[in-house]
Amino acid sequence: MARNAKSVLIVDSLDIENFSLTEYDNDLYKYKIEDLFNLIHETPRFGVLPQIYSGATKGGTVSTRDEVFDTAYELLIASFGSIEAGDTGQTIFLSILDTDIQRLYTGNWYLEEETLKCLESSEEFSLEDLTNFNGIVISPYGEIIGTELWT
Amino acid sequence: MARPSGLSKQTDRIVDSERFFIDKNTELFSITGKTYKRYLNDFFNASVSYYFDKTGDIYVLCLERGNIYTLGKSILTNVGKTTGILEGLVVMLESETETSNPYWMYDDESVLHFVGDSSEELYNSGDTTLLSEPLVIKTLSRLLPFTDSLYYKVDFPEELE
């Protein structure tokens, strides 16, 4: 770790929700580290509930592997606008629940050609694969940006 | 990657190539903007561990299988979930030595289901069987809404890299 600072860089503005630092002072960073700990101890930092998707709608279930693919495809398009097959930088974090065998596949999913693949597992779902897959597609971190207007 | 919204956008103002110096406990550390940004994001998006009870300053872990049911059901109820497989949450189970992969946790007829990537764990209401090791229920990120009345601790990122 580097020591012996020659100068300290200045952040013009750093707004962290209701915790706003807009002016620099010599103790800014020391103050911030300590204050962040106090802040998160004293003030609950709420997350959001998971959001279930099916196709381009909120809620519902899927019944084929193609429908899982379709749901993830719609979410990727909503999130990124356009997608480039095989780009593992364009991933979406989903939990896919198989309700027949009671298994949950969680990870970062991306498209490679006509197949939905997961960075963390070998599970995959292909376009037009009509094999039964009764399950739920879940966004654990809640509503995905770009799907606000979906119903 | 879709991550919790809000904070990450705000900390985007920190430029990756900047270098920051942080006076922490009288020691001066230097970190890049990229690392600092990740630290702040990790801090505010930190997981929360829910405990079964609290005695004085001591947080009590789940010791019996029924404790897991009680705690998990409390979490589900507080966030407004009822029963059935659609009424679940993504959580992890954590012992003192290990954190599980994510589970889908839901209640069905007084049995709490934890559906994972390789198994399904079932915890029955009132089951006094001792767990093989004490457990807490942990979120992927932050405190779940309306659960601040439960016993919880935020899992801070301890060290700057």
Interface residues (C-beta under 8 A of the other chain):
Chain A: M1 A2 R3 N4 A5 V8 L9 V11 D12 S13 L14 D15 I16 E17 D27 Y29 K30 I33 L36 F37 I40 H41 P44 R45 F46 G47 V48 L49 P50 I52 T61 L75 S79 T91 I92 F93 S95 L97 T99 Q102 R103 L104 Y105 T106 N108 S121 I136 I138 S139 P140 Y141 G142 I144 I145
Chain B: M1 A2 R3 P4 S5 G6 L7 Q10 T11 R13 I14 E18 R19 F20 F21 I22 D23 K24 L28 F29 S30 L40 F43 F44 N45 A46 V79 I85 L86 G88 L89 V90 N101 P102 Y103 W104 H113 V115 G116 D117 S118 E120 T139 L140 S141 R142 L143 L144 P145 D148 V154 F156
